[in-house]
Amino acid sequence: MRHIGVISDTHGLLRSEALDALAGSEVIIHAGDVGDSEILERLAEVAPVHAVRGNTDYGPFGQSLPVSEVVSLGPEGSDAGGPLAYVLHDLAELELDAGEAGMRVVIHGHSHRPAIEERGGVLYFNPGAAGHRRFSLPVTVGRLTIDDDGNVTAEILDLGEVP
């Protein structure tokens, strides 16, 4: 069993509650609108990090992040590879058929709305926003669990009544 932490839309704010929720992750995926490099440095103290650029990631820092990334959800160093995740910030900018491209999961952010949806054998996962509260939306992160057969399940972790 493998646990992957998923976070998005920190916008420069990494809450201690988010770090606590991501503890125990083998890998962390940040789906954009990071805010600054310090966020990724702090996440890397928990687990190796993959991150993509969001629409508010500007300047040299933002340019250092890829627009999208394919991440293997299998164990590090495994010859089997494991299921693949396609990571981008805004789902509206997805320019491929994820199933035909061999993806098992599409991870995205941008809307600040946590969502788990399966379409055509592909899991579409938005962990919601972990940074500043927007509107009446919850402050959340996510977790992917990959079992020994490569099956992927997703869950939303609500960080509670944080300001």
N, C-alpha and C positions, 0 to 999 in steps of 0.2 A: 504494500500500500504506500502510495506517494502523495504528499500534500504540497500543492502549489498555492502560494498566496497571490491574490490579485487585488490591485489597488488602482485607483484612477482619480483624476481631478483633485489633487492635493493643493494645487495653486499656491505652493510655497508654505503650506501648513501641514506638518506631520505630527499628528496627535499621539500622545503616549498610548491612548486606547487602541489606535490603529497598530502600533508596534506590538502591543500585547496580543492583539487578535492574529497578527501574522507570525508570532513566535511559533517555532516548530516547523515552519515551511522549509522545504528543501530548496525551493527557488521562489523568487518573487517577480511578478510581472506587473509593470506599471503601464497603464494604457493612456498615458498622455496628460497634458496640462500639469506637468510636474511642478514647475515654478522656479526651481534652481537646483544646482548640483548637490547642495547639502542634503536635500531630500533623498537622493539616490545613494549618497554616502552613508547616511543613517540606515537606510533599508539594507544596504550591503553588509552592515554589521549583523544582520539577522540571517541573511542568505544571499547567494548570488542573484543579481538583478538583471532583468531584461526590461528596457524601457523604450517607448516610442514618443515622438514629438506630438504635442497637442497644438491646437490653434492659438494658445496663449504662450507657448514656449518660444520666445523671441531671442534674437541676438546670437552671439557665438554659442551659448549653451544650447539653445533650441536647435541651431544648425548642426550641433554635434550628435543629435539624436536622429535615428532613422524615422521615416514617415510610417513604415510598417516593418514587421519582422516575423519570420517563421521560427517558432520555438518548439523543439521536441519536448514532449511531456514525459518521456521515458527516463529511466535512471541514467545518471551521468556515466559515460563509459560503456553503456550497454550496446552490444552489437545489434540488438533488436530495434533500437531507435525509439519505439513507442509512438503513441498518437501525436499528431502535429496540431499546433495552434497557430492561427494567423492573428497577429496583433496589430491593431490600428486604433486611432483615436475616434474618428467619426465614422460610424457604420455606413452613412450615406456615401462615403468615398470608397467603399469596397468595390473594386473593379475586376473581381474574378468570381467564378463560380466555385465557392469554397469546397463543395463536395467533389466536383470534378478535379479540383487541384489537390485532392487527397487530404484536406484538412478535416479534423474531427471537431475542432473548436474554433470559433471566431471570438476573440476577446476585444471589447471596445469600451469606450467611455463616452465623454462629451455631453450627454443628455442629463447627467447627474441622477438619472433614474435607474435604480437597480433592476435588472431583468435577466431571466433565465428562460430561453426558448429553444426548442428543438425543431429544426426544419430540414427536411430532406436528409436526415441522418447526421446533420451538423448541429452542434450545440452553440448557440449564440449567447454570449455571457457578458453582461455589463455589471461590474461590481458596485456601481453607483459612485457617489463622490465621498471622499474621505477628508476633504479639506473644509473650507468654510461652508457652513450651512447655507443652502439656497432655498428660498421659498419655504415650503413646509415639507420638503423632502428629507428623508432620513439621512444620517451620516453613516456610511457603510463601507466595508471592504468585502472581498469574496475569497472563497477557497474552492479549488478544484481538487478532487480526490481521484486518483488513478489506481484502480485495483490491479492485481497481478495478471489479469487477463487483458489489460489495456482499456477497460471500461472507464468512462469519465463521468463523474457526477459533480454538480456545482451547488454551492450554497452561498447565501448572502449572510454576512455577519453584521448585525446592527450594532453600532458603537454606543447606543443609548442616548440619553438626554445630555449631549455635550453642547456647549454654546456655539 
